Amino acid sequence: MSNGSSITEFLLLAFADTRELQLWHFWLFLGIYLAALLGNGLIITVIACDRHLHTSMYFFLLNLSLLDLGSISTTLPKAMHNSLWDNRYISYQGCAAQVFIFAFLISAEFSLLTIMSYDRYVAICKPLHYGTLLGSRACVHMAAAAWGTGFLNSLLHTANTFSLPLCQGNVLDQFFCEIPQILKLSCSHSYLREVGFIMVSACLGFGCFVFIVVSYVQIFRVVLRIPSEQGRHKAFSTCLPHLAVVSLFISTDMFAHLKPPSISSPSLDLVVAVLYSVVPPTLNPLIYSMRNQEIKDALKKLITKCYSEAINCSSSL
């Protein structure tokens, strides 16, 4: 193949070779996908319906759930389709779309997690200025900046990656289209340009990581000075879910892209990709709902309301 234009489809990495294991993977991922849809859907519904949750922290959490729903819906349905129908193909256009959407949502999510750490920093370290620094207009602007940053970053990387000539075949050692795997197919030194863009993005990501760490160092310094145990518990209960989500997101993503080449293998790369693309969107709603009493109470109210309306409807019939 002389260039990328001669490639009409890519071959993705299969989860298993036997039909029984392929079907087992389909049902496993279907369960995970439905759990992610249910968890993130409930958080979005609860925050949208409960007026008590119309605050900056829950506004950002709603955006996080939307990003999680989008990211897991970009990769998992195609993988389930391939496992169910014993298929490994994805079209060139479909691969480009998958790369763009996934990179867009992951970049926006990391930016949003950084903004959420700033939200917790202002709420705990500068509570008197919270309404001024994080009013409704400021929150909308910050969320729009996170989505816009992700869009521009993804557009740059996708356009540059798919402009490269590809002559190393069309087999990707991953269950979804990923930029590093596509770069392996390039036969031109132009791929170094994309590597340079990745390094710039990595530096920006490291800056966000440092900002999050510094924010939480300041937060914990203030929280540990709170005299009452109840006050410390309340402060920690609003911070720990976000810190757990950040840790899960960063640790899986860093291990996926910074692990030594000596331990790299298709099987390990497949497992690690599942860890950073599937596990966080599925666990994030669980992490927030387990540690957040306000979400638990709002969810109980929503379920009770729906149950009462269902009883009234059945009685009227």
C-alpha positions, 0 to 999 in steps of 0.5 A: 500500500503506497499511502493511506488513501489506498486503505479502505478498512482496518483490522482490529485486534480480536479479544479471542479466537474461539467462538465461545470466548467471543460470545462470552466477551460480548455478554461481558462487555454488554453488561459493562456497557449497560452498567455505564449507561445506567450509572451515568444516566442516573447521575445526569437525570438526578442532577438535572431534575433536583434543584438542590443539585444545581450548583457548580460541583454538580454541574461539572459532574453532569458534564463528566457523566456526559463525557463518560457516556460518550467515550465508552459509547465510542469504543465498546459498541463496535467491539461488541459488534465484532465479537458477536458477528466474528468480525474484525473490520472497521472502515477507514472513515469509521476509524477516523471518526472513532479516533477523533471522538475518543480523543476529543472526549478524553481530552475534554474529560482531563480538562474538566477534571482539572476544573473540578479540582479548582472548584473543590479548592475554591469551595474549601480554601476560599469559601467566601469567594466561591459565589464570585469565582464560580458563578453560573456564568463562570461555570458555563465558560469553564465547561465550554473551555474544557469541551473546546480544548478537547475538540481542538486537540482532537482535530489537530491530532486526527487530521495530522495522523490521517494525513500520513502515508500508511504502507505497513498494512492495515492491522491494528494491535488494539480493539479500537482505533488509537493514534499510536497504533495507526502511527505504527503503520506509517512509512514516512518520517512525517510521523515524527510531527505527530509524535511532536504534537503528542509530546506537546499534549503530554506536557500540557497534560502534565501541567494539568496534573501538577495543578491538580496535585497542588490544589489537593495539597492546599485542600488537605492542609486546610481540611486538617486544620478544621477543628470539628471531626464532622467538618473534616468529614464533610469536606473529605466527602466532597473531595475524595470521590473526585480524587478517586476519579482523577487517580483512576483516570490518570493511573490507567492512562499513564500506564497505557502510554508510558509503560516500558516497551520491554513489557509491551505485548498485544495481550497486555496492550489490550488489557490496559486499553480496557482499563483506561477506556472502559473501567473509568466511565463505568466506575465513576458514577459508582464512586460519586454515588457511594461517597456523596450523600446528596446524590443518594438522597436525590436518587431516593427522592427520584425513585420514590417519585417515579414509583408513586406516579406509577402507582397512581397511573395503575390505580387510575386505569 
